[in-house]
């Protein structure tokens, strides 16, 4: 009798080996489902997370049926983001929150996970505060940030011969941050500003006065730190005022695939921008993108690729830690080095939770050179992971201290 | 500084061209129907998307769209007036507000479902691509065209309403519907026609805006707030007031934002508050009793 009991206990052991709260790993995607970021993140991010969960469960049969994905709308309001994050963690038992575009919302979620048994891995937001002043042990920043964008583009464009610059930026934190980083990158690479950067109102539709100023300053590069619809307006009017014909190139702070969709790629052709990834980067990426398109009906934005990669990295850490306990998964994530279709030569810095990876400088190609639908970018340079992000020596993150 | 000022006046005239067209539409509708049409911004946005769809589905370029889109929007306006607004004339004005505001949300979300949130590409007519050298500044030719079209349409509308027999009928319907009806005029028909005309103007503004501004489902919601301020400054329902104020506000805001950029988005509301303090009925408005 005793031996059978023992045998039964031994048999039961492998199952008990993973300690999952509620016997499930719950992945939450807190994103903008209907607003301005819903095309570049939104439902596509939820689909990407579901795909990552399915692939993980296939690879680790012991987790079959144990990973669940839930998508929640934050409506681009930080207070809603706070409430939803709380609800997800405390009521639904979500173990990790992903995506969360909109810097205000991202910082709100970081504040929530700080003191709770949950992790937050942001993909869609740009603010460097997530890994600096407002960093915390439960928050990670994946894919990109403002430093990486500005540093990459500023350096690459200046080194290619764009020595004189004029920059405009939207007057809110994201824009000011991006402008400061961009100027620094340009000046360190030997370029100079022909005039002080100009702050534009946000949101704004008419940029003609700034473009006319650029026309008279004649810099080699016109830098725009606007994002989303403001960026579309700037670029539309940049073409209208025929700045390119006047020899004034275009450098963009933050560009999503959806911006190019909105304006057509010819309007952007020749513009230089920094990206972590794009859907048809290489064979591996194309294969993943084909799967995504089959499941979602549209080609992935680079945020969608990032969410898939982030969820996979998280779930693999859960598998290594054999638990979904936030602090134990954190220990499995910190310092981890990996490469996948999205993140190349990536590692997770334990000091500030910045996930560093190789980033690309790309030029938008004209439609005539596009080989297929949404074939937008040509790679013109690469920044290795170690140089692409804020150096640790400059980080103001006090997490470990 | 002098040169910059002249440049900003031109920029202001372009913005003013849109303000004038939109506030003119609002003004004729308010004058006739006593309705503050919150859906006006959505009509403007629909104008731009109609032009885009005409190009995408039927291969129609800018020029045919410039005429077809406003007509389609006008018909849409007629449909809305006949099927919805009409039922609310005997109720408190708040119901009209609710209806037109609700329509805005429905239209915006409908367009978003159909075209996506990030908007659609649209290019202007090739004949007007490029820039014109005005001597003191190189200005996009298309923008000069926008100013010209807006001035022509506004002028024509003013002439029609103020100087012709047709306008006299419209004004009569506005001022005293009961008496006008007793003269055998079908007032309700005119009400429908005027609402359709107002939305057609918004549609025209939308088509004109498509080549310069981002064509996205929310493009009207920003602009409409400024336009309401313009209407209030000009005097609710005043045709001439809305036209003059439209251009005036465009230019003043452009100059103001050149002198002190942070004020750009607020200046129009400061103007509105100032005007309301001095002349509560607006620059061109008559006191309600004097109508």
Interface residues (C-beta under 8 A of the other chain):
Chain A: X34 X35 X36 X38 X39 X40 X171 X198 X199 X200 X201 X203 X204 X205 X206 X208 X209 X212 X215 X229 X232 X233 X236 X237 X240 X241 X242 X258 X259 X261 X262 X263 X264 X267
Chain B: X7 X8 X11 X14 X15 X109 X112 X116 X117 X118 X119 X120 X121 X123 X124 X130 X131 X137 X138 X140 X142 X143 X211 X212 X213 X214 X215 X216 X218 X219 X222 X223 X254 X257 X258 X261 X262 X264 X265
